[in-house]
């Protein structure tokens, strides 16, 4: 049942200078076994020829009667682009796909089936595999007692994540969001621009009493960092700034107190990594300074979030990942040591 919606799903793809990338994502959507969806492509004021490439492809595509292109006059980031796309959506479910990802032909069908089967799940997460490998990019998100979110299962063999289960959050690069959830708590916070906007939404969903379901049969292949690059200055800045915004907005005070020792340890490691090893002092301090500048507006949003909070602090801690898990420690140490 689509209720009063024209489509079962609205798939939003945000493009920014994605020449050669975005049309591959669109081709994978064209091949979906589930076809009751509309496509919304949001262009973030690209300066390359990717928008022309997209228009040429879609005008000859099987999707030509059910697509909308939204051309923005400025780059609003992933968060802003998705929010703009939502304004045009006429589907029951809102589904996101990164422009540097390619979806398995059954991807959308599996997400829709799971969403229909689990009314308590406001978000459905995909199994995202690093393109050209059999390794996980993200099997959803976990949120640790470091008060920081991470990709779940990153760099591990894909077969280890074949169980449908409830998790903390979904990677916004390939996920389904229910209209009721968005109606209750909103969509992405445009202040984030990019990075951690999905973890912020994960957290707000959990606090509001929604579940997040991992759907391993919904598979996407991701060309990791093809759009923004790996550890470039933009990526580092928004990572360091936005992790603080998530904390300010969403961490209940009692939870913060319990996790304080681990949070302080993480802050020390982060400071040493970005200031001594990576020599990114200027970006580090700018990111933290800007987070402080934004604290007032985040605290206003926090009041609304905490007013509508439906879960106990004990339950929240139970769905967060303890930092003493061996798998988490090893994976994060490997990532830190690998950074150059």
LINMOKA-V417350 format. One record per backbone hydrogen bond with DSSP energy under -0.5 kcal/mol. NH is the residue of the N-H (numbers start at 1). CO is the residue of the C=O. E is the energy in kcal/mol with one decimal. If there is no record, write none. Layout:
# LINMOKA-V417350
<<NH | CO | E> <NH | CO | E>>
This chain:
# LINMOKA-V417350
<<5 | 2 | -2.3> <6 | 90 | -1.3> <7 | 90 | -1.6> <8 | 36 | -1.1> <9 | 36 | -1.3> <10 | 93 | -2.8> <11 | 9 | -0.5> <11 | 38 | -2.9> <12 | 10 | -0.6> <12 | 95 | -3.1> <13 | 40 | -2.6> <15 | 13 | -0.5> <15 | 42 | -3.4> <21 | 18 | -1.8> <22 | 18 | -2.4> <24 | 21 | -0.8> <25 | 21 | -1.4> <26 | 22 | -2.2> <27 | 23 | -2.3> <28 | 24 | -1.6> <29 | 25 | -1.3> <30 | 26 | -2.2> <31 | 27 | -1.2> <32 | 29 | -1.4> <33 | 105 | -2.7> <35 | 33 | -0.6> <37 | 35 | -2.2> <38 | 9 | -2.1> <39 | 66 | -2.7> <40 | 11 | -3.0> <41 | 68 | -2.8> <42 | 13 | -2.6> <42 | 40 | -0.6> <43 | 41 | -0.6> <43 | 70 | -3.1> <44 | 15 | -2.9> <44 | 42 | -0.6> <45 | 43 | -1.3> <53 | 49 | -2.0> <54 | 50 | -2.5> <55 | 51 | -2.5> <56 | 52 | -2.4> <57 | 53 | -2.0> <58 | 54 | -2.8> <59 | 55 | -2.1> <60 | 56 | -0.6> <60 | 57 | -1.1> <61 | 58 | -1.0> <64 | 61 | -1.5> <66 | 63 | -2.2> <68 | 39 | -2.3> <70 | 41 | -3.1> <70 | 68 | -0.5> <71 | 69 | -0.6> <72 | 43 | -2.4> <72 | 70 | -0.7> <76 | 74 | -0.8> <79 | 193 | -2.5> <80 | 76 | -1.4> <81 | 77 | -2.3> <82 | 78 | -2.3> <83 | 79 | -2.1> <84 | 80 | -2.2> <85 | 81 | -2.2> <86 | 82 | -2.1> <87 | 83 | -0.9> <87 | 84 | -0.6> <88 | 84 | -0.5> <88 | 85 | -1.4> <89 | 85 | -0.5> <89 | 86 | -1.0> <92 | 7 | -1.8> <93 | 8 | -2.1> <94 | 177 | -2.7> <95 | 10 | -3.0> <95 | 93 | -0.6> <96 | 175 | -2.7> <97 | 12 | -1.9> <98 | 173 | -2.9> <99 | 14 | -0.5> <101 | 98 | -1.3> <102 | 221 | -2.8> <104 | 219 | -2.6> <107 | 104 | -2.1> <110 | 106 | -2.4> <111 | 107 | -1.9> <112 | 108 | -2.5> <113 | 109 | -2.3> <114 | 110 | -2.1> <115 | 111 | -2.5> <116 | 112 | -2.4> <117 | 113 | -1.8> <118 | 114 | -1.6> <119 | 117 | -0.6> <121 | 118 | -1.5> <122 | 120 | -0.7> <122 | 211 | -1.9> <123 | 211 | -1.3> <124 | 176 | -2.2> <125 | 213 | -3.3> <126 | 174 | -1.3> <127 | 215 | -0.6> <127 | 218 | -2.8> <128 | 126 | -0.8> <128 | 138 | -2.4> <129 | 127 | -0.6> <129 | 220 | -3.2> <130 | 135 | -2.3> <131 | 222 | -3.0> <133 | 130 | -1.8> <136 | 156 | -3.2> <137 | 128 | -3.1> <138 | 128 | -1.9> <139 | 152 | -3.1> <141 | 169 | -3.2> <142 | 150 | -2.3> <144 | 148 | -2.5> <145 | 321 | -1.8> <147 | 144 | -2.0> <150 | 142 | -2.5> <152 | 140 | -2.6> <154 | 151 | -0.8> <155 | 136 | -3.3> <156 | 153 | -2.3> <158 | 134 | -2.9> <160 | 157 | -1.5> <161 | 158 | -1.7> <164 | 162 | -0.5> <165 | 214 | -1.0> <167 | 212 | -2.3> <168 | 141 | -0.7> <169 | 141 | -1.7> <174 | 171 | -1.8> <175 | 96 | -1.1> <176 | 124 | -2.3> <177 | 94 | -3.2> <178 | 122 | -2.4> <179 | 92 | -0.9> <182 | 178 | -2.1> <183 | 179 | -2.8> <184 | 180 | -1.6> <185 | 181 | -2.7> <186 | 182 | -2.1> <190 | 188 | -0.7> <192 | 189 | -2.0> <193 | 190 | -0.8> <194 | 192 | -2.7> <200 | 196 | -2.3> <201 | 197 | -1.5> <202 | 198 | -2.7> <203 | 199 | -2.6> <204 | 200 | -2.2> <205 | 201 | -2.3> <206 | 202 | -2.3> <207 | 203 | -2.6> <208 | 204 | -1.5> <209 | 206 | -1.7> <210 | 205 | -2.5> <211 | 120 | -2.1> <212 | 167 | -0.6> <213 | 123 | -2.7> <214 | 165 | -3.3> <215 | 125 | -2.9> <215 | 213 | -0.5> <216 | 214 | -0.6> <218 | 215 | -1.8> <219 | 217 | -1.0> <220 | 127 | -2.4> <221 | 102 | -3.3> <222 | 129 | -2.9> <222 | 220 | -0.5> <223 | 100 | -2.9> <224 | 222 | -1.6> <226 | 223 | -1.9> <229 | 225 | -1.3> <231 | 229 | -0.6> <236 | 232 | -2.4> <237 | 233 | -2.6> <238 | 234 | -2.2> <239 | 235 | -1.9> <240 | 236 | -2.6> <241 | 237 | -2.4> <242 | 238 | -2.3> <243 | 239 | -1.5> <244 | 240 | -0.5> <244 | 241 | -0.8> <245 | 241 | -1.2> <246 | 242 | -2.2> <247 | 243 | -1.5> <248 | 244 | -2.7> <249 | 245 | -2.3> <250 | 246 | -2.3> <251 | 247 | -1.7> <252 | 250 | -0.7> <256 | 252 | -2.3> <257 | 253 | -2.2> <258 | 254 | -1.8> <259 | 255 | -2.1> <260 | 256 | -0.7> <260 | 257 | -0.8> <263 | 259 | -2.6> <264 | 260 | -2.6> <265 | 261 | -1.8> <266 | 262 | -2.4> <267 | 263 | -2.2> <268 | 264 | -2.0> <269 | 265 | -2.3> <270 | 266 | -2.7> <271 | 267 | -2.3> <272 | 268 | -2.4> <273 | 269 | -2.7> <274 | 270 | -2.4> <275 | 271 | -2.0> <276 | 272 | -1.9> <277 | 272 | -1.7> <278 | 273 | -2.6> <280 | 274 | -3.5> <284 | 280 | -2.7> <285 | 281 | -2.5> <286 | 282 | -1.9> <287 | 283 | -2.6> <288 | 284 | -2.2> <289 | 285 | -2.2> <290 | 286 | -2.7> <291 | 287 | -1.9> <292 | 288 | -1.8> <293 | 289 | -1.9> <294 | 290 | -1.5> <295 | 292 | -1.0> <298 | 294 | -2.1> <299 | 295 | -2.7> <300 | 296 | -1.4> <301 | 297 | -1.6> <302 | 298 | -2.2> <303 | 299 | -1.7> <304 | 300 | -1.0> <305 | 301 | -2.1> <306 | 302 | -3.1> <307 | 303 | -1.7> <308 | 304 | -1.4> <309 | 306 | -0.8> <310 | 207 | -3.4> <311 | 207 | -0.8> <316 | 312 | -2.1> <317 | 313 | -2.3> <318 | 314 | -1.6> <319 | 315 | -1.2> <319 | 316 | -0.7> <320 | 316 | -0.8> <320 | 317 | -0.5> <321 | 143 | -2.6> <322 | 320 | -0.6> <325 | 322 | -1.2> <329 | 325 | -2.3> <330 | 326 | -2.5> <331 | 327 | -2.2> <332 | 328 | -2.2> <333 | 329 | -2.2> <334 | 330 | -2.3> <335 | 331 | -1.7> <336 | 332 | -2.4> <337 | 333 | -2.6> <338 | 334 | -1.6> <339 | 335 | -1.2>>
